[in-house]
Amino acid sequence: MDIKAAEKKLRDKLAEEVNRLESIEQRLRGTHSASFGEQAIEREGDEVDERMEETVIREIEMIKVALDRIEAGNYQTCTSCGGDISEARLVALPYTTVCIACAV
């Protein structure tokens, strides 16, 4: 497996997710309309943004863990059994920490 290419993809994805998070946070900090009807709709949108924010934060955390694992030299090692994580699995789930057998 080309670890440098995997690291680049993870760093690109991290930058993308950080930008996405900043956009969500900016929307959440925005002001609401004076109209109570519009405020209700805006608050529903805020709830969606808050859930998206949580998801993006979790993804950022997982990407950072994967980058730490690359730096430590154990990116392809399953944290559960110590075996190898297949290249196909890492391509499909670049921030997985377990092999397919342990994921089941």
MODELLER restraints for C-alpha pairs under 7 A, 6 or more apart:
rsr = mdl.restraints
at = mdl.atoms
rsr.add(forms.Gaussian(group=physical.xy_distance, feature=features.Distance(at['CA:1:A'], at['CA:87:A']), mean=6.16, stdev=0.5))
rsr.add(forms.Gaussian(group=physical.xy_distance, feature=features.Distance(at['CA:7:A'], at['CA:67:A']), mean=6.63, stdev=0.5))
rsr.add(forms.Gaussian(group=physical.xy_distance, feature=features.Distance(at['CA:10:A'], at['CA:63:A']), mean=6.37, stdev=0.5))
rsr.add(forms.Gaussian(group=physical.xy_distance, feature=features.Distance(at['CA:14:A'], at['CA:60:A']), mean=6.14, stdev=0.5))
rsr.add(forms.Gaussian(group=physical.xy_distance, feature=features.Distance(at['CA:14:A'], at['CA:63:A']), mean=6.48, stdev=0.5))
rsr.add(forms.Gaussian(group=physical.xy_distance, feature=features.Distance(at['CA:17:A'], at['CA:56:A']), mean=6.42, stdev=0.5))
rsr.add(forms.Gaussian(group=physical.xy_distance, feature=features.Distance(at['CA:17:A'], at['CA:60:A']), mean=6.57, stdev=0.5))
rsr.add(forms.Gaussian(group=physical.xy_distance, feature=features.Distance(at['CA:21:A'], at['CA:53:A']), mean=6.20, stdev=0.5))
rsr.add(forms.Gaussian(group=physical.xy_distance, feature=features.Distance(at['CA:21:A'], at['CA:56:A']), mean=6.39, stdev=0.5))
rsr.add(forms.Gaussian(group=physical.xy_distance, feature=features.Distance(at['CA:24:A'], at['CA:49:A']), mean=6.14, stdev=0.5))
rsr.add(forms.Gaussian(group=physical.xy_distance, feature=features.Distance(at['CA:24:A'], at['CA:53:A']), mean=6.49, stdev=0.5))
rsr.add(forms.Gaussian(group=physical.xy_distance, feature=features.Distance(at['CA:28:A'], at['CA:46:A']), mean=6.15, stdev=0.5))
rsr.add(forms.Gaussian(group=physical.xy_distance, feature=features.Distance(at['CA:32:A'], at['CA:39:A']), mean=5.99, stdev=0.5))
rsr.add(forms.Gaussian(group=physical.xy_distance, feature=features.Distance(at['CA:32:A'], at['CA:42:A']), mean=6.94, stdev=0.5))
rsr.add(forms.Gaussian(group=physical.xy_distance, feature=features.Distance(at['CA:33:A'], at['CA:39:A']), mean=5.72, stdev=0.5))
rsr.add(forms.Gaussian(group=physical.xy_distance, feature=features.Distance(at['CA:62:A'], at['CA:95:A']), mean=5.90, stdev=0.5))
rsr.add(forms.Gaussian(group=physical.xy_distance, feature=features.Distance(at['CA:63:A'], at['CA:95:A']), mean=5.70, stdev=0.5))
rsr.add(forms.Gaussian(group=physical.xy_distance, feature=features.Distance(at['CA:66:A'], at['CA:75:A']), mean=6.64, stdev=0.5))
rsr.add(forms.Gaussian(group=physical.xy_distance, feature=features.Distance(at['CA:66:A'], at['CA:95:A']), mean=5.07, stdev=0.5))
rsr.add(forms.Gaussian(group=physical.xy_distance, feature=features.Distance(at['CA:69:A'], at['CA:75:A']), mean=4.67, stdev=0.5))
rsr.add(forms.Gaussian(group=physical.xy_distance, feature=features.Distance(at['CA:76:A'], at['CA:84:A']), mean=5.61, stdev=0.5))
rsr.add(forms.Gaussian(group=physical.xy_distance, feature=features.Distance(at['CA:76:A'], at['CA:85:A']), mean=5.01, stdev=0.5))
rsr.add(forms.Gaussian(group=physical.xy_distance, feature=features.Distance(at['CA:77:A'], at['CA:83:A']), mean=5.68, stdev=0.5))
rsr.add(forms.Gaussian(group=physical.xy_distance, feature=features.Distance(at['CA:77:A'], at['CA:84:A']), mean=4.76, stdev=0.5))
rsr.add(forms.Gaussian(group=physical.xy_distance, feature=features.Distance(at['CA:77:A'], at['CA:85:A']), mean=5.68, stdev=0.5))
rsr.add(forms.Gaussian(group=physical.xy_distance, feature=features.Distance(at['CA:78:A'], at['CA:84:A']), mean=5.84, stdev=0.5))
rsr.add(forms.Gaussian(group=physical.xy_distance, feature=features.Distance(at['CA:78:A'], at['CA:85:A']), mean=5.76, stdev=0.5))
rsr.add(forms.Gaussian(group=physical.xy_distance, feature=features.Distance(at['CA:78:A'], at['CA:97:A']), mean=5.68, stdev=0.5))
rsr.add(forms.Gaussian(group=physical.xy_distance, feature=features.Distance(at['CA:78:A'], at['CA:98:A']), mean=4.37, stdev=0.5))
rsr.add(forms.Gaussian(group=physical.xy_distance, feature=features.Distance(at['CA:78:A'], at['CA:99:A']), mean=5.41, stdev=0.5))
rsr.add(forms.Gaussian(group=physical.xy_distance, feature=features.Distance(at['CA:79:A'], at['CA:97:A']), mean=5.82, stdev=0.5))
rsr.add(forms.Gaussian(group=physical.xy_distance, feature=features.Distance(at['CA:79:A'], at['CA:98:A']), mean=5.69, stdev=0.5))
rsr.add(forms.Gaussian(group=physical.xy_distance, feature=features.Distance(at['CA:80:A'], at['CA:98:A']), mean=6.19, stdev=0.5))
rsr.add(forms.Gaussian(group=physical.xy_distance, feature=features.Distance(at['CA:80:A'], at['CA:102:A']), mean=6.64, stdev=0.5))
rsr.add(forms.Gaussian(group=physical.xy_distance, feature=features.Distance(at['CA:84:A'], at['CA:99:A']), mean=6.67, stdev=0.5))
rsr.add(forms.Gaussian(group=physical.xy_distance, feature=features.Distance(at['CA:85:A'], at['CA:98:A']), mean=6.52, stdev=0.5))
rsr.add(forms.Gaussian(group=physical.xy_distance, feature=features.Distance(at['CA:85:A'], at['CA:99:A']), mean=4.48, stdev=0.5))
rsr.add(forms.Gaussian(group=physical.xy_distance, feature=features.Distance(at['CA:86:A'], at['CA:99:A']), mean=6.88, stdev=0.5))
rsr.add(forms.Gaussian(group=physical.xy_distance, feature=features.Distance(at['CA:90:A'], at['CA:96:A']), mean=6.68, stdev=0.5))
